[in-house]
Amino acid sequence: MSLITSNSLFQTAASGLEVQKKRLEAAAQNIANSRVSSAPGSIGYQIKSVSSKGPDDINFLNVFESQLEGASNLQNEINSSSNLGPTSEIVETAKYRYEYEPNHPDADENGMVQYPDVDMVGEMAAMVSANRLYEANLSVIEAAKQIMKRSLEI
């Protein structure tokens, strides 16, 4: 395993860790704010989700070709391999549900209170999934470390 291959492997796994961390944070924020009401006419808490996508195909092909050709410029190869993992962004969605609570301070003239429409079961499932994928990325890093350690013992 060359230094570059292991470096890009760590970068890819770290990108995966970052995406799963964002998914956990978004789910935690959604659950924490599920009962936060908003005043009539105001924008309340917006449900957060994480949108992720794979690496750019052109960047992947450039790194792949440089690996095949045995690129001699180490720094260029490290720089070009820095974006091999997934990228993500947090997306906010204004989705609300209404409950009849006429004595609530945020109730409208009909006694309805606006709450974010958080799907608790979906958020819990997202947290479990993100946790498992986070663990899988950690396993990749640990396996790469073990391979590098064993190769130094030879």
C-alpha positions as CSV (number, residue, x, y, z in Angstrom):
1,M,0.0,0.0,0.0
2,S,1.6,3.2,-1.1
3,L,1.5,6.4,1.0
4,I,-0.9,8.0,-1.4
5,T,-3.3,5.1,-1.4
6,S,-3.4,5.1,2.4
7,N,-3.7,8.9,2.5
8,S,-6.7,9.0,0.2
9,L,-8.2,6.0,2.0
10,F,-8.0,8.0,5.3
11,Q,-9.4,11.1,3.6
12,T,-12.3,9.1,2.1
13,A,-13.2,7.5,5.4
14,A,-12.9,10.8,7.2
15,S,-15.4,12.3,4.7
16,G,-17.8,9.5,5.5
17,L,-17.4,10.1,9.2
18,E,-18.2,13.8,8.7
19,V,-21.4,13.0,6.7
20,Q,-22.6,10.6,9.4
21,K,-21.8,13.1,12.1
22,K,-23.9,15.7,10.3
23,R,-26.7,13.2,10.0
24,L,-26.6,12.5,13.8
25,E,-26.5,16.2,14.5
26,A,-29.5,16.9,12.3
27,A,-31.6,14.1,13.8
28,A,-30.7,15.3,17.3
29,Q,-31.7,18.9,16.5
30,N,-35.0,17.7,15.0
31,I,-35.9,15.6,18.0
32,A,-34.9,18.4,20.4
33,N,-37.0,20.9,18.6
34,S,-40.0,18.7,17.8
35,R,-42.2,20.5,20.5
36,V,-41.0,24.1,19.9
37,S,-44.0,26.2,18.9
38,S,-43.9,29.3,16.8
39,A,-46.0,32.4,16.9
40,P,-48.7,32.8,14.2
41,G,-47.3,34.2,11.0
42,S,-43.7,33.5,12.0
43,I,-41.3,30.9,10.6
44,G,-40.8,28.2,13.1
45,Y,-38.1,25.6,13.4
46,Q,-37.4,24.0,10.0
47,I,-36.7,20.3,9.9
48,K,-33.1,19.6,9.0
49,S,-31.9,16.7,6.7
50,V,-28.5,15.9,5.2
51,S,-28.1,15.7,1.5
52,S,-25.0,13.8,0.4
53,K,-23.4,12.9,-2.9
54,G,-20.4,10.9,-4.1
55,P,-17.1,12.3,-5.3
56,D,-16.8,14.2,-8.5
57,D,-16.3,11.7,-11.4
58,I,-13.6,13.8,-13.1
59,N,-11.6,14.1,-9.9
60,F,-11.9,10.3,-9.4
61,L,-10.6,9.6,-12.9
62,N,-7.7,12.0,-12.5
63,V,-6.6,10.3,-9.3
64,F,-7.1,6.8,-10.8
65,E,-5.0,7.7,-13.9
66,S,-2.2,9.2,-11.8
67,Q,-2.1,5.9,-9.8
68,L,-1.9,3.9,-12.9
69,E,0.8,6.0,-14.4
70,G,2.9,6.0,-11.2
71,A,2.8,9.7,-10.8
72,S,6.1,11.1,-9.6
73,N,4.8,14.4,-8.1
74,L,3.7,13.3,-4.6
75,Q,2.2,16.7,-3.5
76,N,0.0,17.0,-6.7
77,E,-1.3,13.5,-6.1
78,I,-2.1,14.2,-2.5
79,N,-4.0,17.5,-3.4
80,S,-6.0,15.8,-6.2
81,S,-7.0,12.9,-3.9
82,S,-8.4,15.2,-1.2
83,N,-12.0,15.0,-2.4
84,L,-12.6,11.3,-3.0
85,G,-15.3,10.8,-0.3
86,P,-18.8,11.9,-0.1
87,T,-19.8,15.6,0.4
88,S,-22.9,16.8,2.2
89,E,-25.0,19.8,2.9
90,I,-27.7,20.4,5.4
91,V,-31.1,21.1,3.9
92,E,-33.9,22.8,5.9
93,T,-37.6,22.0,5.2
94,A,-40.5,24.1,6.4
95,K,-43.0,21.3,7.2
96,Y,-45.5,21.9,10.1
97,R,-48.4,20.3,11.9
98,Y,-51.0,22.1,13.9
99,E,-52.5,21.1,17.3
100,Y,-55.5,22.6,19.0
101,E,-54.3,24.3,22.2
102,P,-56.5,27.5,22.7
103,N,-54.7,28.5,25.9
104,H,-51.2,28.3,24.5
105,P,-49.4,31.7,24.1
106,D,-48.6,30.9,20.4
107,A,-52.1,29.9,19.5
108,D,-53.7,31.7,16.5
109,E,-57.3,33.1,16.5
110,N,-58.6,29.5,16.0
111,G,-56.6,28.1,18.9
112,M,-54.2,26.2,16.7
113,V,-50.5,26.0,17.5
114,Q,-47.8,25.4,14.9
115,Y,-45.1,22.8,15.6
116,P,-42.5,21.3,13.3
117,D,-43.7,18.0,11.7
118,V,-40.9,15.8,13.0
119,D,-41.2,12.1,12.2
120,M,-39.8,10.7,15.5
121,V,-39.6,7.1,14.2
122,G,-37.8,8.3,11.0
123,E,-35.4,10.4,13.1
124,M,-34.6,7.5,15.4
125,A,-34.0,5.2,12.3
126,A,-31.8,7.9,10.8
127,M,-29.8,8.0,14.0
128,V,-29.3,4.2,14.1
129,S,-28.3,4.2,10.5
130,A,-25.8,7.1,10.9
131,N,-24.4,5.4,14.0
132,R,-23.8,2.1,12.1
133,L,-22.2,3.9,9.1
134,Y,-20.0,5.9,11.4
135,E,-18.8,2.7,13.0
136,A,-18.2,1.2,9.5
137,N,-16.0,4.2,8.6
138,L,-14.1,3.8,11.8
139,S,-13.5,0.1,11.0
140,V,-12.1,1.2,7.6
141,I,-9.6,3.5,9.3
142,E,-8.7,0.9,11.9
143,A,-8.1,-1.8,9.2
144,A,-5.9,0.6,7.2
145,K,-3.9,1.4,10.3
146,Q,-3.4,-2.3,11.0
147,I,-2.3,-2.9,7.4
148,M,0.2,-0.1,7.6
149,K,1.5,-1.3,11.0
150,R,2.0,-4.9,9.8
151,S,3.7,-3.7,6.6
152,L,6.3,-1.9,8.8
153,E,7.0,-5.1,10.7
154,I,8.1,-6.9,7.6
